[in-house]
Amino acid sequence: MGMKIRVIVATRNAHKVEEIRAILSDCEVLDLSAVEDPPEVEETGTTFVANATLKAVAISKLTDALVLSDDSGLEVDALGGEPGVYSSRYAGEDGNDALNNEKLLRELEGREDRTARFRCVMVLARAGEVLADFSGSVEGGILAARQGEGGFGYDPLFAPEGYEASFAELGEEVKNGMSHRARALDGVVKWLARFS
């Protein structure tokens, strides 16, 4: 058995790291705490790929390991693709999951079209250079009210296509098998397999 590939995920979001660790089980997956004094990388991009690239490149300059960053969010058709890249800050800079969910439900009040998708773009970088990028999405719809206690972010409001239940109710195993992040990571897994 060869050495495990070290991958540092450019995030402090423990939920995200756990999801990635579960899928990249053949790698040693670490979070930002593995990097000494990492900078706060401003997500100034207007696209998921731009933001993921900013984070991956900045952090990869500080370590010898591969750096994986992701930018992901919810795109709601009736809102012209919002909240999109602003998903985590939808209710304002000091917003949180609950406030973001409340704002989304307010914005969709009385609207028939509730189609939406979660989209994720991941960028792998090393030593300040982008090696590859990957994307994944999962289609679904926004429920009329929060359902379930699991997951994070908009999971309690998002029901993937073919399900009545939200991501928060379906459980990690189902979610990790079909989520936008899982689909982007599928590309990462195939890319990394060339080196193992």
C-alpha positions in Angstrom: 0.0 0.0 0.0 1.5 3.4 -1.0 1.5 6.6 0.9 -1.8 8.3 1.3 -2.1 11.5 -0.7 -2.4 14.5 1.7 -5.2 16.9 0.7 -5.8 20.1 2.6 -9.4 21.3 2.2 -9.4 25.1 2.2 -12.2 25.6 4.6 -12.9 25.8 8.3 -16.4 24.3 7.8 -16.3 21.0 9.7 -19.4 19.7 7.9 -17.8 20.2 4.5 -14.6 18.5 5.6 -16.4 15.5 7.0 -18.4 15.1 3.7 -15.2 15.3 1.7 -13.3 13.0 4.0 -16.0 10.3 3.7 -15.7 10.4 -0.1 -11.9 10.8 -0.4 -11.5 7.9 2.0 -8.2 6.8 0.4 -6.6 10.2 1.1 -5.4 11.9 4.3 -7.9 14.8 4.4 -7.1 17.8 6.6 -8.7 21.1 7.1 -7.2 24.6 7.2 -5.8 24.1 10.7 -3.1 22.0 9.0 -1.7 25.2 7.6 0.1 27.6 9.8 -1.7 31.0 10.1 -3.8 30.7 7.0 -5.1 34.0 5.6 -8.8 34.8 5.3 -9.2 34.6 1.6 -11.8 37.2 0.4 -14.4 35.5 -1.9 -14.5 38.4 -4.3 -15.3 36.3 -7.4 -18.7 36.5 -9.1 -18.7 32.8 -10.0 -18.2 29.6 -8.0 -15.0 28.7 -10.0 -13.5 32.1 -9.4 -14.0 31.9 -5.6 -12.8 28.3 -5.4 -9.7 29.3 -7.4 -8.9 32.3 -5.2 -9.0 30.0 -2.1 -7.1 27.1 -3.6 -4.3 29.2 -5.0 -3.8 31.3 -1.9 -3.6 28.3 0.5 -1.5 26.2 -1.8 1.3 28.7 -1.6 1.6 27.9 2.1 1.9 24.1 2.0 3.5 21.3 0.0 0.2 19.3 0.1 -2.5 19.3 -2.5 -5.1 21.9 -1.7 -8.8 21.4 -2.6 -11.2 24.2 -2.3 -14.8 24.3 -3.1 -17.3 27.0 -3.7 -20.9 25.9 -3.7 -24.3 27.2 -3.3 -28.0 27.1 -4.1 -29.4 28.5 -7.4 -33.1 29.1 -7.4 -34.7 29.6 -10.8 -37.5 32.0 -9.7 -34.9 34.2 -8.2 -32.7 34.4 -11.3 -30.1 32.0 -9.8 -29.9 33.6 -6.4 -28.5 33.2 -3.8 -25.7 31.6 -5.9 -22.2 32.6 -4.9 -23.8 34.6 -2.0 -25.5 31.5 -0.5 -23.7 31.6 2.8 -24.1 35.4 3.1 -27.6 35.6 1.7 -29.1 37.1 4.9 -26.1 39.5 5.3 -22.5 39.2 6.5 -23.6 38.1 10.0 -26.2 35.8 8.6 -26.4 32.1 9.5 -28.1 29.0 8.2 -31.4 29.8 10.0 -31.5 33.4 8.8 -30.5 32.4 5.2 -33.3 29.8 5.1 -35.9 32.3 6.5 -34.9 34.9 3.8 -35.2 32.3 1.0 -38.7 31.3 2.1 -39.7 35.0 2.3 -38.4 35.6 -1.2 -40.3 32.6 -2.6 -43.6 33.4 -0.9 -46.4 33.0 -3.4 -44.2 31.8 -6.2 -45.2 28.7 -8.1 -41.8 27.9 -9.6 -39.6 26.4 -6.8 -37.1 24.6 -9.0 -33.5 24.9 -7.8 -30.2 23.2 -7.8 -27.2 22.9 -5.6 -24.0 23.6 -7.5 -20.4 22.9 -6.5 -17.1 23.7 -8.1 -13.9 22.3 -6.7 -10.4 23.4 -7.6 -7.2 21.4 -6.9 -4.0 23.4 -6.6 -0.4 22.9 -5.6 2.3 25.6 -5.1 0.1 28.4 -6.3 -0.9 26.6 -9.6 -4.4 25.4 -10.5 -4.1 21.7 -11.4 -7.7 21.0 -12.3 -11.3 22.0 -11.6 -14.4 19.9 -11.2 -18.1 20.7 -11.0 -21.3 18.9 -9.9 -24.9 19.8 -9.4 -28.1 18.2 -8.2 -31.5 19.3 -9.3 -34.5 19.6 -7.0 -36.9 22.1 -5.5 -37.4 24.3 -2.5 -39.9 23.0 0.1 -42.6 25.2 1.7 -41.0 24.9 5.1 -37.9 23.4 6.8 -38.0 19.6 7.1 -35.5 17.6 9.1 -32.7 18.2 11.5 -29.7 16.8 9.6 -27.3 18.4 7.2 -26.4 22.1 7.1 -27.0 25.2 5.1 -30.1 25.0 2.9 -30.4 21.2 3.4 -33.7 21.4 5.3 -35.4 23.3 2.5 -34.0 21.4 -0.5 -35.6 18.2 -1.8 -33.6 16.5 -4.6 -35.5 15.4 -7.7 -37.5 12.2 -7.2 -37.8 12.7 -3.4 -40.4 14.3 -1.1 -37.9 14.5 1.7 -35.2 17.2 2.2 -31.5 16.6 2.2 -31.7 17.2 6.0 -34.1 14.2 6.3 -32.5 11.8 3.8 -29.3 11.3 5.9 -25.6 11.6 5.0 -25.4 8.3 3.2 -28.1 9.2 0.7 -26.9 12.8 0.4 -23.2 11.9 -0.1 -24.3 9.5 -2.8 -26.0 12.2 -4.9 -25.1 15.6 -3.7 -23.5 18.4 -5.8 -20.3 18.0 -3.7 -20.3 14.2 -4.2 -20.6 14.7 -8.0 -17.7 17.2 -8.1 -15.7 14.9 -5.8 -16.2 12.1 -8.2 -14.1 14.0 -10.7 -11.5 14.7 -8.0 -11.4 10.9 -7.1 -10.8 10.0 -10.7 -8.1 12.6 -11.1 -6.3 11.5 -7.9 -6.5 7.8 -8.9 -3.9 8.5 -11.7 -1.3 9.0 -9.0 -2.0 6.2 -6.6 
